[in-house]
Structure formats: C-alpha cells, structure tokens
Amino acid sequence: MNQLKYLLATLMTLAVMACQSASVRYDPYDKSLDAYLDGKQSDIAVILCHGRGKHATWLVVDPLRKAIHKKLGYHTLSLQMPTADVDWRDYEYFFPQAYKKIELAIRFLKEKKGVKAVYLMGHSMGSRMASSFLARHPDAGVSGFIGVGIRNGGDVPLDSNENLRNVKLPVIDLYGDGGNARDKYHAMKRSDMLSQRYQQVLIPGANHKFTEHEAEMINAVVSWLEKQKLTAL
C-alpha cells in the first residue's frame, strides 16, 4: 500500500511539472523577446527582470531601461524571464532557468559589448529571481542590485528578504506606500539591513506598478547609478 501511494504521488508530481513546463513562454537561449538598447562605448550595463507573467517591455522595466539608456548612455538589457500560469509559489521550479538567462546576459554584455560593470535589476517576481541569483552566484561579476517592489515570503529561493541577506553588493531597495501598502510592509521587514551599502527609498503614494510615479522611480535609480560610478572612480 505504501509503495502504491509513493508511486501515485510521484506520478502526480511529474504530471504537474509537465503541465508547468508546457505553459512556460520562455527559452533561455532565445533572445528574440529580450529588449536591448546599445550603450555603444559605455562600459556599464543594467540587466532588468520583469514581474510575474509579464514581458521584457512591461511596466516598471520598460520606462526604466529607456531612461537609463537616455540619461546615462548605459547598455540596458531587459530579459524575457520564465512566465507561467501558476501560483507564485510554484515559480521556484523555474528559477534555474532564470539563473541561466541572467548568466547568458552577463556573458553577452561582457564578452560581446566590452562591459565592465553590470547592475542587476528586478521588479516583483523579477526581484525574487534576481536576488536569488545573486545570493547563489556571488562571483557572477555583478556590481550592484536595483530592487523595485521587492517581495518577501515563501521558502528559499523565493524569499527576497532571505536572499538579500546573503548578498554583499550595493543595493537600492525602492518601494511605495500606495495601493494596499503591501510593498511598504515588505520593505519594513528588510529595514534592519539599512547601511551605507544597502539603501531604501520610499516613493510616496506609489503602488506596486509605480503607476503615475515612474518619474520618481527613474530619478531615484539614475541618481543611485551615478553615485555608484563616482564611487568606483
């Protein structure tokens, strides 16, 4: 009886994984859905990771990638991350694919574009994926992390709070107190990490998508990036 239960449980797990795989609109080697802006002679780049179920030119990441390129002249590469029609907790299954995507992006920028400093940015589920990547790949060659609407919760590797405690890079953690104020609640759980290295920025009134507050978000990120460059000189 116990063997039968084990067999049924195994078959059910495999079936769920197969369904999840079939629903993923993503290939780590397919660059056709990525959004890249060439920084020409710049040796600095920002890689952006969008939110759950979205795409490389969605809210938050799209205005940010364009503004960074326009204002600072940096390379910006917004990635098509794994997306699936599943509960957010089930996204853990796709994290290895996300890691591969980020690794390939870093390699492309450094080997093909001559980039020396790469910053990684994540919004919502993208913040979970990006922070998890950094916690597990400390030697990936990333210079800093930009988190927008960072989400905590879930087990490792989903919990950005836990991930970021294992990241030793400069971090800017942007959040709003609008909408249901959930982002502010999550941010307060990370406030004990505040230091010269770890900075939090509140955008008053901003919701999770930074609707009508894109300009403030962009200005905060651009200002932080400018300071990182001056520090590195």
Secondary structure, 3 states (H helix, E strand, C coil): CHHHHHHHHHHHHHHHHHHHHHHCCCCCCCCCCCEEECCCCCCEEEEEECCCCCCCCCCCHHHHHHHHHHHHCCEEEEECCCCCCCCHHHHHHHHHHHHHHHHHHHHHHHHHCCCCEEEEEEECHHHHHHHHHHHHCCCCCEEEEEEECCCCCCCCCCCHHHHHCCCCCCEEEEEECCCCCHHHHHHHHCHHHCCCCEEEEEECCCCCCCCCCHHHHHHHHHHHHHHHHHHHC
